[in-house]
Amino acid sequence: MSIKIIRCVDVETTSIKEPPESGVCEIGWWDVVMEQDGDTWSPCIGDGGNTPIDSGLPIEPEARAVHHITDADIEGAPRLGGVLDRISDGVDFFAAHSSAFERKFLGDLFGDKPVICTLKAARRVWPDAPAHGLQVLRYWRGYTEAASPAHRAGPDAYINAVLLADLINSGASVSDMVAWEQQPSLLPGLIRFGKHKGIAWSEAPADYLDWLANKSDMDEDTKFTASHWLRESGTC
C-alpha cells in the first residue's frame, strides 16, 4: 500500500501587517494521510502538533485580540528557522487555508513542494456555502471534532485537515487542488458589487463579464472569475 502525506499548516502572527513588519508567533500542523488501494486514494487524519515561535518582534494588540498569545507565552521559544526541517520532514504536499497568507511567512518551508489552498478548493467544491472561512465551513459542514481554542495554530491546522479530507471525499482530487492553488480564486455564489450585485456569476450578462475581465481595474480573483464564466457562456 502506498502512502502520501499532506501536511496542513497554520500560523499566528505578531501583528496584522505583512513581513518583515510581522512575524510568526505560533505554528501548527496536522497531517492528512492518503492511502492507496488499487486506483483509489483515501484520506485519514494523522498526527500533528504546534509550537510557539519567537520572531524577535513584539506581539501587537490587534493580533493579540485574535489569538490571545502574549509576549510572555513565546519567551524562550525557538526561532522559525529552527523548526522548519522538523515540520517539512516526510511531507509530500502542504496545505493551508488561504495559502497566499501562509506563503508570505512560510515560503522557506514550502520550498518546491506542491501546495493546496483549501479556501480556493472549498469555493469551487461548495460554491453555495454561506461563506468560506475555516470556522464557517467547520460548522456549515457539521464537523464535530473538538479543536479549541479557535484562532490558534494547532487547533486550526487540525480543522483544516478535517476540511481537506472532506474536500477529497467530496470529489476534489489532489492534483486538481494543486492546480487551483496556482490560479486566482474562482469566486462563488453571487456578484457582490456593481449594477449586477445579487446576480449569480453564472447568470451575469456576457458584456458585463467581458468588461470585468478585460477592461476593468478589478482584482485578479474578480477578473479570473469573470473570464471563467465568460468562457462557460460560450462567447469567449
C-alpha positions as CSV (number, residue, x, y, z in Angstrom):
1,M,0.0,0.0,0.0
2,S,1.3,3.4,-1.0
3,I,1.1,6.4,1.4
4,K,1.3,10.1,0.7
5,I,1.4,12.8,3.5
6,I,-0.4,16.2,3.1
7,R,0.7,18.4,6.0
8,C,-1.8,21.2,6.8
9,V,-0.1,24.2,8.4
10,D,-1.4,27.3,10.1
11,V,0.4,30.3,11.7
12,E,-0.5,33.0,14.1
13,T,1.4,36.3,13.7
14,T,2.7,39.1,15.8
15,S,0.7,41.8,14.0
16,I,-1.8,42.3,11.2
17,K,1.0,43.6,9.0
18,E,3.0,41.7,6.4
19,P,6.6,40.5,6.8
20,P,9.1,41.8,7.7
21,E,7.0,44.1,10.0
22,S,5.2,41.0,11.2
23,G,6.5,37.5,12.2
24,V,5.2,34.1,13.3
25,C,4.5,33.7,17.0
26,E,3.0,30.2,16.7
27,I,2.9,27.4,14.1
28,G,0.7,24.4,14.0
29,W,0.5,21.4,11.7
30,W,-1.7,18.3,11.1
31,D,-1.5,15.5,8.6
32,V,-3.9,14.1,6.1
33,V,-2.6,10.6,5.3
34,M,-3.5,9.4,1.8
35,E,-3.6,5.6,1.4
36,Q,-3.7,4.0,-2.0
37,D,-5.7,0.8,-2.5
38,G,-5.6,0.0,-6.2
39,D,-6.5,3.2,-8.1
40,T,-8.3,4.7,-5.1
41,W,-6.8,7.1,-2.7
42,S,-8.5,7.5,0.7
43,P,-7.7,10.2,3.3
44,C,-7.5,9.8,7.0
45,I,-6.4,12.2,9.7
46,G,-2.9,11.6,11.0
47,D,-0.9,13.3,13.7
48,G,0.0,16.9,14.3
49,G,1.3,19.5,16.8
50,N,2.2,23.1,17.4
51,T,4.9,25.2,18.9
52,P,5.4,28.8,19.9
53,I,7.9,30.8,17.9
54,D,10.0,33.8,18.9
55,S,10.3,36.1,15.9
56,G,12.1,38.8,17.8
57,L,9.1,41.1,17.3
58,P,6.6,42.2,19.9
59,I,3.0,40.9,19.7
60,E,0.8,43.9,18.9
61,P,-2.7,44.4,20.4
62,E,-4.6,43.8,17.2
63,A,-3.1,40.4,16.8
64,R,-3.4,39.5,20.5
65,A,-7.1,40.3,20.2
66,V,-7.4,37.4,17.7
67,H,-5.2,34.7,19.1
68,H,-4.6,35.9,22.7
69,I,-0.9,35.0,22.6
70,T,1.3,37.2,24.7
71,D,5.0,38.1,24.7
72,A,5.4,36.0,27.8
73,D,4.0,33.0,26.0
74,I,6.8,33.0,23.5
75,E,9.7,33.8,25.8
76,G,12.4,31.3,25.2
77,A,10.6,29.7,22.2
78,P,12.7,28.7,19.1
79,R,13.1,30.8,16.0
80,L,11.1,29.7,13.0
81,G,14.2,28.6,11.1
82,G,14.9,26.1,13.9
83,V,11.7,24.1,13.4
84,L,11.2,24.1,9.6
85,D,13.3,21.0,9.0
86,R,11.2,19.1,11.5
87,I,7.9,20.3,10.1
88,S,8.9,19.5,6.5
89,D,10.3,16.0,7.2
90,G,8.4,13.3,5.3
91,V,5.9,15.6,3.6
92,D,4.7,15.1,0.0
93,F,2.3,18.1,-0.1
94,F,1.5,21.1,2.1
95,A,-2.0,22.6,2.6
96,A,-3.2,25.8,4.2
97,H,-6.5,27.7,4.3
98,S,-5.6,30.8,2.3
99,S,-2.2,29.6,1.3
100,A,-1.3,33.0,-0.1
101,F,-1.1,34.2,3.6
102,E,1.0,31.3,4.8
103,R,3.3,31.6,1.8
104,K,4.3,35.1,3.0
105,F,5.6,33.6,6.3
106,L,6.5,30.0,5.3
107,G,8.0,30.2,1.8
108,D,11.1,28.5,3.0
109,L,9.0,25.7,4.5
110,F,7.0,25.0,1.3
111,G,10.1,25.1,-0.9
112,D,9.3,23.4,-4.2
113,K,6.7,21.0,-2.8
114,P,3.1,21.2,-4.1
115,V,0.7,23.3,-2.1
116,I,-3.1,23.1,-1.7
117,C,-5.2,26.1,-0.8
118,T,-8.4,24.7,1.0
119,L,-10.0,28.1,0.7
120,K,-9.8,28.1,-3.2
121,A,-10.8,24.4,-3.2
122,A,-13.8,25.0,-1.0
123,R,-15.0,27.9,-3.2
124,R,-15.1,25.5,-6.1
125,V,-16.5,22.4,-4.4
126,W,-19.1,24.2,-2.3
127,P,-20.0,27.5,-4.0
128,D,-23.3,27.7,-2.1
129,A,-21.7,27.8,1.3
130,P,-22.7,30.9,3.3
131,A,-19.0,31.9,3.5
132,H,-15.7,30.1,3.1
133,G,-13.7,31.0,6.2
134,L,-12.4,28.0,8.1
135,Q,-14.7,28.3,11.1
136,V,-17.8,28.9,8.9
137,L,-17.1,25.8,6.9
138,R,-16.4,23.9,10.1
139,Y,-20.0,24.5,11.4
140,W,-21.7,24.5,8.0
141,R,-20.2,21.1,7.2
142,G,-21.0,19.8,10.7
143,Y,-17.6,18.9,11.9
144,T,-18.0,17.5,15.4
145,E,-14.3,17.1,16.2
146,A,-13.1,19.0,19.2
147,A,-10.5,21.6,18.4
148,S,-10.1,24.7,20.6
149,P,-9.4,27.4,21.1
150,A,-10.2,28.7,17.6
151,H,-7.6,31.1,16.0
152,R,-4.7,29.1,17.5
153,A,-2.3,27.4,15.1
154,G,-2.7,23.8,16.3
155,P,-6.5,23.6,16.5
156,D,-6.9,25.5,13.2
157,A,-4.5,23.2,11.5
158,Y,-6.5,20.2,12.8
159,I,-9.8,21.6,11.5
160,N,-8.0,22.4,8.2
161,A,-7.0,18.7,8.0
162,V,-10.6,17.6,8.6
163,L,-11.7,20.1,5.9
164,L,-9.2,18.8,3.4
165,A,-10.2,15.2,4.0
166,D,-13.8,16.3,3.5
167,L,-12.9,18.0,0.2
168,I,-11.2,14.9,-1.1
169,N,-14.2,12.7,0.0
170,S,-16.5,15.2,-1.8
171,G,-14.7,14.5,-5.1
172,A,-11.8,17.1,-5.2
173,S,-8.6,15.4,-6.5
174,V,-5.3,16.3,-5.0
175,S,-3.9,17.1,-8.5
176,D,-6.8,19.5,-9.2
177,M,-6.4,21.3,-5.9
178,V,-2.7,21.8,-6.5
179,A,-3.6,23.3,-9.9
180,W,-6.2,25.5,-8.4
181,E,-3.8,26.9,-5.8
182,Q,-1.6,28.3,-8.6
183,Q,-4.5,30.2,-10.1
184,P,-6.6,33.2,-8.8
185,S,-9.6,32.2,-6.8
186,L,-12.9,31.3,-8.5
187,L,-15.3,33.4,-6.6
188,P,-18.5,31.6,-5.6
189,G,-22.2,32.5,-5.5
190,L,-23.4,35.9,-6.2
191,I,-21.8,39.1,-7.5
192,R,-21.3,41.3,-4.5
193,F,-20.8,44.7,-6.2
194,G,-21.9,47.0,-9.0
195,K,-25.0,47.2,-11.1
196,H,-25.4,43.4,-11.1
197,K,-25.0,42.9,-7.4
198,G,-27.0,39.9,-6.2
199,I,-26.9,38.1,-9.5
200,A,-25.2,34.7,-9.7
201,W,-21.9,34.8,-11.6
202,S,-23.3,32.1,-13.9
203,E,-26.2,34.4,-14.9
204,A,-24.3,37.7,-15.5
205,P,-24.6,39.2,-18.9
206,A,-21.7,38.4,-21.2
207,D,-20.9,42.0,-22.0
208,Y,-20.6,42.8,-18.3
209,L,-18.3,39.7,-17.8
210,D,-16.2,40.9,-20.7
211,W,-15.9,44.4,-19.2
212,L,-14.8,42.9,-15.8
213,A,-12.3,40.5,-17.3
214,N,-10.7,42.7,-19.9
215,K,-11.4,46.4,-19.3
216,S,-11.9,47.0,-15.6
217,D,-9.3,47.5,-12.8
218,M,-10.8,44.9,-10.5
219,D,-8.6,42.5,-8.5
220,E,-7.3,39.3,-10.1
221,D,-9.9,37.0,-8.4
222,T,-12.7,39.0,-9.9
223,K,-11.1,39.1,-13.4
224,F,-10.4,35.4,-13.3
225,T,-14.0,34.6,-12.2
226,A,-15.4,36.8,-14.9
227,S,-13.2,35.2,-17.5
228,H,-14.3,31.7,-16.3
229,W,-18.0,32.4,-16.7
230,L,-17.4,34.2,-20.0
231,R,-15.9,31.0,-21.3
232,E,-18.7,29.0,-19.9
233,S,-21.2,31.2,-21.7
234,G,-19.6,30.3,-25.0
235,T,-19.0,33.9,-26.0
236,C,-15.2,33.9,-25.4
